[in-house]
Amino acid sequence: MHAPRIPRSVTLRNLFRLARRPIPVFTEYLDRYGDNFILSISEARVTHFTRDAEVARHVLQRNHRNYEKSEIQTGEMGKYLGRGLLTNAGDSWLRQRRLIQPGFHRRRIEALQAEMQAVIDDECAGAAEQPSFDLFRFTREVAFRIIVRAIFTRGFGTADTKRLHYILDELQAFVIYPIRLPFLRGPLRWTGQEGRHLKLAHEARNLVRVQLQERRGTRGPAPDDLLQMLVDTRYEDTGEPMDDEQLIDEVLILFAAGYETSANALAWTLWLLLKHPEELRKLRDSPDPTYLIQVIEESMRLYPPAWITDRMALGPDEAGGFTIDEGMTMGLFIYGIHHNPAYYDDPETFRPDRMHPDRKRERHPFSFLPFGGGPRQCIGNHFAMLEMQLLLRHLIDTYRLESVGELPEPIPKPFITLHQDRIVPVRLRSEQ
């Protein structure tokens, strides 16, 4: 049998709510119809949404060969961000993953720690000189500068960094509209919005291309950064390197995916610690370094940066007792899985103790998916976790983070990743 289908009248009534605030709408449907439901905005897109961890495991791991990233990711996102690992599919994705995977080994990422720490020290010192600043903007600036330094230890001056940051923000804010509301694709094209953003995407590619050409023309020892790793890699079957266009695709995906997720997770984590000062004190006083990881993971459970993902069924299947038709899109509602009371008691409460390794082993292995799961798990998960630990540890050991006035209550704002919907003014005071 198929999962329950949302009546067309209900879908149309909630269409614009769904475009603006999809998480509450999905949650209402799940609470009413169960952990699986089918939603059809148009005949061309029929989506089976789920917050069932076992269905997620089936799609992402157990029968992953029957599922591929949908046109939403490979087509609409790829149009603006290129065909890097995040937006690639099929044999091309597998070839690229095998090529790039060794460059993201934990030891290689840890070799970039000094570069990360230098950015963190500088950004925090600058923030401490300000009377106040917006928490989310601060974490976005830090995370973007870290990924710039990790990819290009040389090059990319301040002006180019700001411009690339602006472009990527514009592209990611725009692309959600043709994704969520496919009927807008025509009007966006006719009004010139699509063309404007394609020009921005072309400009971003040129910014990266200039850096790549400069790197190829530089003599002397090559820097040990992510760009050089991509330049030096060779395909096993041919011994050839990536061509420049594919390399630029991969760099842009590293930028787009490598700072948004970390920035969002850091902003939510710091906000949660301000909201729960007892946890902040415990973290400051705890001799156990693993408690910092528990705090980050519990924050990403409550506010997963990648709040949803999808796959398209290449053939008919069955998952969780439901029939999956060929061509059906599977919407894996990660936010819903993370808030499902079947896996977490009192799921809306911030409780880092629940992320102790012993307690995690007691739960379904796919009930926590901040970096996805299965063969397509995020290649940059070690990078992101190291970056977040370094920044949080430095802030907690060196400064006192304070809210300016009453602490606001931001609401999750789901773009491609999960933003905060309002300014959270904070300040840093030196502990020294």
C-alpha positions as CSV (number, residue, x, y, z in Angstrom):
1,M,0.0,0.0,0.0
2,H,1.0,3.6,-0.5
3,A,1.5,6.1,2.3
4,P,-1.5,8.4,3.0
5,R,-1.9,11.1,0.3
6,I,-2.5,14.7,1.4
7,P,-5.8,15.8,-0.2
8,R,-5.4,18.3,-3.0
9,S,-7.6,20.8,-1.3
10,V,-5.4,20.7,1.8
11,T,-2.3,21.0,-0.4
12,L,-3.6,24.1,-2.2
13,R,-4.8,25.7,1.0
14,N,-1.3,25.4,2.5
15,L,0.7,26.0,-0.6
16,F,2.1,29.5,0.3
17,R,2.6,28.5,4.0
18,L,4.6,25.5,2.6
19,A,6.8,27.8,0.5
20,R,7.5,30.2,3.4
21,R,7.6,27.9,6.5
22,P,7.6,24.2,5.3
23,I,8.7,22.7,8.7
24,P,5.4,23.5,10.6
25,V,3.3,22.4,7.6
26,F,5.2,19.1,7.3
27,T,5.0,18.5,11.1
28,E,1.2,19.1,11.0
29,Y,0.8,16.5,8.2
30,L,3.0,14.0,10.0
31,D,1.1,14.4,13.3
32,R,-2.2,14.0,11.4
33,Y,-1.4,11.3,8.9
34,G,1.5,9.4,10.5
35,D,5.3,9.2,9.9
36,N,4.8,8.9,6.2
37,F,2.7,10.8,3.7
38,I,2.5,11.6,0.0
39,L,2.4,15.2,-1.2
40,S,1.9,16.2,-4.8
41,I,2.2,19.9,-5.8
42,S,2.1,19.0,-9.5
43,E,1.7,15.8,-11.4
44,A,5.4,15.9,-12.3
45,R,6.5,15.7,-8.7
46,V,5.0,13.2,-6.3
47,T,6.9,13.0,-3.0
48,H,6.8,10.5,-0.2
49,F,7.8,12.4,2.9
50,T,9.0,10.5,6.0
51,R,10.3,10.9,9.5
52,D,10.8,7.2,9.9
53,A,14.4,6.4,10.6
54,E,14.1,2.9,9.2
55,V,12.7,4.2,5.9
56,A,15.6,6.6,5.8
57,R,18.1,3.8,6.3
58,H,16.5,1.8,3.6
59,V,16.7,4.6,1.1
60,L,20.2,5.9,2.1
61,Q,21.9,2.7,2.9
62,R,20.2,-0.7,2.5
63,N,18.9,-0.2,-1.0
64,H,20.7,3.0,-1.9
65,R,21.5,1.8,-5.5
66,N,17.8,2.1,-6.3
67,Y,17.7,5.8,-5.3
68,E,19.4,8.8,-6.8
69,K,19.4,12.5,-6.1
70,S,16.5,14.1,-7.7
71,E,16.3,16.9,-10.3
72,I,15.9,19.3,-7.5
73,Q,19.5,18.9,-6.4
74,T,21.2,17.8,-9.7
75,G,19.2,20.2,-11.9
76,E,18.1,23.3,-10.1
77,M,20.9,23.5,-7.6
78,G,23.5,22.3,-10.2
79,K,22.4,25.0,-12.6
80,Y,23.8,27.6,-10.2
81,L,26.4,25.8,-8.1
82,G,27.9,23.4,-10.8
83,R,28.1,19.6,-10.7
84,G,30.3,19.0,-7.7
85,L,29.8,16.2,-5.2
86,L,26.7,17.7,-3.7
87,T,24.8,18.1,-7.0
88,N,26.3,15.2,-9.0
89,A,24.7,11.8,-9.5
90,G,25.2,8.3,-10.8
91,D,28.5,7.1,-12.1
92,S,29.9,10.6,-12.4
93,W,29.3,11.2,-8.7
94,L,30.9,7.9,-7.7
95,R,34.0,8.6,-9.8
96,Q,34.4,12.0,-8.2
97,R,33.8,10.7,-4.7
98,R,36.5,8.1,-5.0
99,L,38.8,10.7,-6.4
100,I,38.3,13.3,-3.6
101,Q,37.6,11.1,-0.6
102,P,41.3,10.6,0.4
103,G,41.8,14.4,0.6
104,F,39.2,14.6,3.4
105,H,40.8,12.0,5.6
106,R,40.7,13.0,9.2
107,R,44.5,13.4,9.5
108,R,44.6,15.7,6.4
109,I,41.8,17.9,7.8
110,E,43.6,18.1,11.2
111,A,46.7,19.4,9.3
112,L,44.6,22.5,8.5
113,Q,43.9,23.1,12.1
114,A,46.5,25.9,12.4
115,E,44.9,27.8,9.5
116,M,41.4,27.4,11.1
117,Q,42.7,28.6,14.5
118,A,44.3,31.7,13.0
119,V,41.0,32.8,11.4
120,I,39.1,32.0,14.7
121,D,41.6,34.0,16.8
122,D,41.4,37.0,14.4
123,E,37.6,37.0,14.0
124,C,36.9,36.6,17.7
125,A,39.4,39.4,18.6
126,G,37.7,41.7,16.1
127,A,34.2,40.8,17.5
128,A,35.3,41.5,21.1
129,E,36.2,45.1,20.1
130,Q,32.6,45.7,19.0
131,P,29.9,46.8,21.5
132,S,27.6,44.2,20.0
133,F,27.1,42.1,16.9
134,D,24.6,39.7,15.3
135,L,25.3,36.1,16.3
136,F,24.3,34.6,13.0
137,R,26.3,37.1,10.9
138,F,29.3,36.5,13.1
139,T,29.3,32.7,12.7
140,R,28.7,33.1,8.9
141,E,31.7,35.4,8.6
142,V,34.0,33.1,10.6
143,A,32.9,30.0,8.8
144,F,33.3,31.6,5.4
145,R,36.8,32.9,6.2
146,I,37.7,29.4,7.5
147,I,36.7,27.7,4.3
148,V,38.4,30.3,2.2
149,R,41.6,29.8,4.1
150,A,41.3,26.0,4.0
151,I,40.8,26.0,0.2
152,F,43.2,28.8,-0.6
153,T,45.9,29.3,2.0
154,R,47.3,31.9,-0.5
155,G,45.2,34.3,-2.6
156,F,41.6,35.5,-2.3
157,G,41.9,39.0,-0.9
158,T,39.3,40.7,1.2
159,A,37.4,42.2,-1.7
160,D,37.1,38.9,-3.6
161,T,36.2,37.1,-0.4
162,K,33.3,39.5,0.3
163,R,32.1,39.3,-3.3
164,L,32.1,35.5,-3.4
165,H,30.3,35.4,0.0
166,Y,27.7,37.7,-1.3
167,I,27.2,35.7,-4.5
168,L,26.8,32.4,-2.8
169,D,24.3,33.9,-0.3
170,E,22.3,35.3,-3.2
171,L,22.3,32.0,-5.1
172,Q,21.2,29.9,-2.1
173,A,18.4,32.3,-1.1
174,F,17.1,32.4,-4.7
175,V,17.2,28.7,-5.6
176,I,14.7,27.7,-3.0
177,Y,11.9,29.3,-5.0
178,P,12.1,27.2,-8.2
179,I,12.7,24.2,-6.0
180,R,9.7,24.5,-3.7
181,L,7.3,26.0,-6.2
182,P,8.1,24.6,-9.6
183,F,5.4,26.6,-11.3
184,L,7.5,29.7,-10.6
185,R,10.3,28.6,-12.9
186,G,8.7,30.2,-15.9
187,P,7.9,33.5,-14.3
188,L,11.4,33.7,-12.7
189,R,12.9,33.2,-16.2
190,W,10.6,35.6,-17.9
191,T,11.2,38.4,-15.4
192,G,14.9,38.0,-15.7
193,Q,15.5,36.7,-12.2
194,E,16.9,33.4,-13.4
195,G,19.3,35.2,-15.8
196,R,20.5,37.6,-13.1
197,H,21.4,34.7,-10.9
198,L,23.0,32.7,-13.6
199,K,25.3,35.8,-14.2
200,L,26.2,35.8,-10.6
201,A,27.0,32.0,-10.8
202,H,29.3,32.8,-13.8
203,E,31.0,35.5,-11.9
204,A,31.7,33.1,-9.0
205,R,33.2,30.6,-11.4
206,N,35.5,33.3,-12.8
207,L,36.7,34.3,-9.3
208,V,37.7,30.7,-8.6
209,R,39.2,30.3,-12.1
210,V,41.5,33.3,-11.5
211,Q,42.8,31.6,-8.3
212,L,43.2,28.3,-10.1
213,Q,45.2,29.9,-12.9
214,E,47.4,31.7,-10.5
215,R,48.1,28.5,-8.6
216,R,49.1,26.7,-11.7
217,G,51.4,29.5,-12.7
218,T,53.1,29.7,-9.3
219,R,56.6,28.2,-8.8
220,G,58.0,26.8,-5.6
221,P,56.6,24.5,-3.0
222,A,52.8,24.1,-3.3
223,P,50.7,25.0,-0.2
224,D,49.0,22.1,1.6
225,D,45.4,23.2,1.1
226,L,42.2,21.8,-0.3
227,L,42.7,23.5,-3.7
228,Q,46.1,21.8,-4.1
229,M,44.6,18.5,-3.0
230,L,42.1,18.8,-5.9
231,V,44.8,19.9,-8.3
232,D,47.0,17.0,-7.4
233,T,44.4,14.2,-7.5
234,R,44.4,11.7,-10.4
235,Y,41.7,9.3,-11.6
236,E,42.7,5.7,-11.0
237,D,41.6,4.5,-14.4
238,T,43.3,7.1,-16.5
239,G,45.9,8.8,-14.3
240,E,44.6,12.1,-15.5
241,P,43.7,15.1,-13.3
242,M,40.3,16.8,-13.2
243,D,39.7,19.3,-16.0
244,D,39.4,22.9,-14.8
245,E,35.6,23.1,-15.1
246,Q,35.1,20.1,-13.0
247,L,37.6,21.4,-10.5
248,I,35.8,24.7,-10.3
249,D,32.5,22.8,-9.7
250,E,34.0,21.0,-6.8
251,V,35.5,24.2,-5.3
252,L,32.2,26.0,-5.5
253,I,30.4,23.1,-3.8
254,L,33.0,23.1,-1.0
255,F,32.3,26.8,-0.5
256,A,28.5,26.5,-0.6
257,A,28.3,23.4,1.6
258,G,31.4,24.0,3.7
259,Y,30.4,27.2,5.4
260,E,26.6,27.3,5.4
261,T,26.1,24.2,7.5
262,S,28.8,25.0,10.0
263,A,27.8,28.6,10.4
264,N,24.2,27.6,11.0
265,A,25.1,24.9,13.5
266,L,27.4,27.3,15.4
267,A,24.8,30.0,15.6
268,W,22.2,27.6,17.0
269,T,24.6,26.1,19.4
270,L,25.7,29.4,20.8
271,W,22.1,30.6,21.1
272,L,21.2,27.4,22.9
273,L,24.0,27.9,25.4
274,L,22.9,31.4,26.1
275,K,19.4,30.1,26.6
276,H,20.7,27.4,28.9
277,P,23.4,29.0,31.1
278,E,23.7,25.9,33.2
279,E,24.9,24.0,30.2
280,L,27.3,26.8,29.3
281,R,28.8,26.6,32.9
282,K,29.0,22.8,32.7
283,L,30.7,23.0,29.3
284,R,33.2,25.6,30.7
285,D,34.0,23.5,33.7
286,S,33.9,20.1,32.2
287,P,37.2,18.3,32.0
288,D,35.7,15.8,29.5
289,P,36.4,17.0,25.9
290,T,33.6,14.7,24.6
291,Y,31.0,16.9,26.3
292,L,31.7,19.6,23.8
293,I,30.8,17.2,21.0
294,Q,27.6,16.2,22.8
295,V,26.6,19.9,23.0
296,I,27.2,20.3,19.2
297,E,25.4,17.1,18.3
298,E,22.4,17.9,20.5
299,S,22.2,21.4,18.8
300,M,22.3,19.8,15.4
301,R,19.6,17.4,16.5
302,L,17.3,20.3,17.4
303,Y,18.4,22.4,14.4
304,P,19.9,20.2,11.7
305,P,21.6,22.5,9.2
306,A,20.7,20.1,6.3
307,W,17.0,19.8,7.5
308,I,15.8,17.8,4.5
309,T,17.2,15.8,1.6
310,D,15.7,13.7,-1.1
311,R,16.2,10.7,-3.4
312,M,14.3,9.5,-6.5
313,A,13.3,5.9,-6.9
314,L,14.9,4.4,-10.0
315,G,12.6,1.4,-9.8
316,P,9.7,0.1,-7.7
317,D,10.4,-0.7,-4.1
318,E,8.9,-1.2,-0.7
319,A,10.1,0.6,2.5
320,G,8.5,0.7,5.9
321,G,5.6,-1.4,4.6
322,F,4.8,1.2,2.0
323,T,4.9,0.8,-1.8
324,I,7.4,3.1,-3.6
325,D,6.7,3.7,-7.3
326,E,9.3,4.1,-9.9
327,G,10.0,7.8,-10.3
328,M,8.7,8.8,-6.9
329,T,10.7,11.2,-4.9
330,M,11.5,10.3,-1.3
331,G,11.6,13.4,1.0
332,L,13.7,12.4,4.0
333,F,12.6,15.0,6.6
334,I,15.7,15.1,8.8
335,Y,14.2,17.7,11.1
336,G,11.2,15.5,11.6
337,I,13.3,12.4,12.3
338,H,15.4,14.4,14.9
339,H,12.2,15.6,16.6
340,N,10.3,12.3,16.4
341,P,9.2,11.2,20.0
342,A,9.6,7.6,18.9
343,Y,13.4,8.2,19.1
344,Y,13.8,11.0,21.6
345,D,11.8,11.6,24.8
346,D,10.9,15.2,25.3
347,P,12.3,16.0,21.8
348,E,12.0,19.8,21.9
349,T,14.2,20.1,25.0
350,F,18.0,20.8,24.8
351,R,19.7,17.9,26.6
352,P,23.3,17.3,25.6
353,D,23.5,14.2,27.9
354,R,21.3,12.3,25.4
355,M,24.2,12.5,23.0
356,H,26.5,10.5,25.2
357,P,28.0,7.7,23.1
358,D,26.4,5.0,25.2
359,R,22.9,6.5,24.8
360,K,23.4,7.0,21.1
361,R,24.1,3.3,20.7
362,E,20.7,2.6,22.2
363,R,18.8,4.5,19.4
364,H,18.2,3.7,15.8
365,P,21.4,4.4,13.9
366,F,19.5,6.6,11.4
367,S,17.7,8.6,14.0
368,F,20.5,11.2,13.9
369,L,21.5,12.4,10.4
370,P,23.1,15.8,10.6
371,F,25.5,14.8,7.8
372,G,23.2,12.4,6.0
373,G,23.9,8.7,6.0
374,G,25.0,5.8,3.8
375,P,27.5,6.1,0.9
376,R,26.6,9.7,0.3
377,Q,27.2,10.9,3.8
378,C,28.8,14.4,3.8
379,I,32.4,14.2,2.8
380,G,33.2,17.2,5.0
381,N,31.8,16.0,8.3
382,H,35.2,15.8,10.0
383,F,36.1,19.3,8.8
384,A,32.8,20.7,10.1
385,M,33.1,19.1,13.5
386,L,36.7,20.2,14.0
387,E,35.9,23.7,12.9
388,M,33.0,23.9,15.3
389,Q,34.9,22.5,18.2
390,L,37.8,24.9,17.7
391,L,35.6,28.0,17.6
392,L,33.4,27.0,20.6
393,R,36.4,26.0,22.7
394,H,38.1,29.3,22.0
395,L,35.1,31.3,22.7
396,I,34.4,29.5,26.0
397,D,38.0,29.5,27.2
398,T,38.8,33.1,26.2
399,Y,35.7,35.1,26.3
400,R,32.3,35.5,28.0
401,L,29.5,35.5,25.5
402,E,26.5,37.6,26.6
403,S,23.2,38.5,25.1
404,V,22.6,42.2,24.6
405,G,19.2,42.7,26.3
406,E,16.6,40.0,26.4
407,L,17.6,36.9,24.4
408,P,15.4,36.7,21.3
409,E,13.7,33.5,20.3
410,P,14.6,32.9,16.6
411,I,12.4,30.6,14.6
412,P,14.1,28.2,12.1
413,K,14.0,29.7,8.6
414,P,14.6,26.9,6.1
415,F,16.5,27.9,3.0
416,I,18.7,25.1,1.6
417,T,20.1,25.1,5.2
418,L,18.4,26.1,8.4
419,H,18.9,29.8,9.2
420,Q,17.8,31.9,12.1
421,D,14.9,34.3,11.2
422,R,16.0,37.3,13.3
423,I,19.0,39.1,14.7
424,V,20.4,37.8,18.0
425,P,22.5,40.7,19.4
426,V,25.4,39.5,21.5
427,R,28.8,40.7,22.8
428,L,32.1,39.2,23.8
429,R,33.9,40.1,26.9
430,S,37.5,39.0,27.4
431,E,38.1,36.6,30.3
432,Q,41.7,37.5,30.6
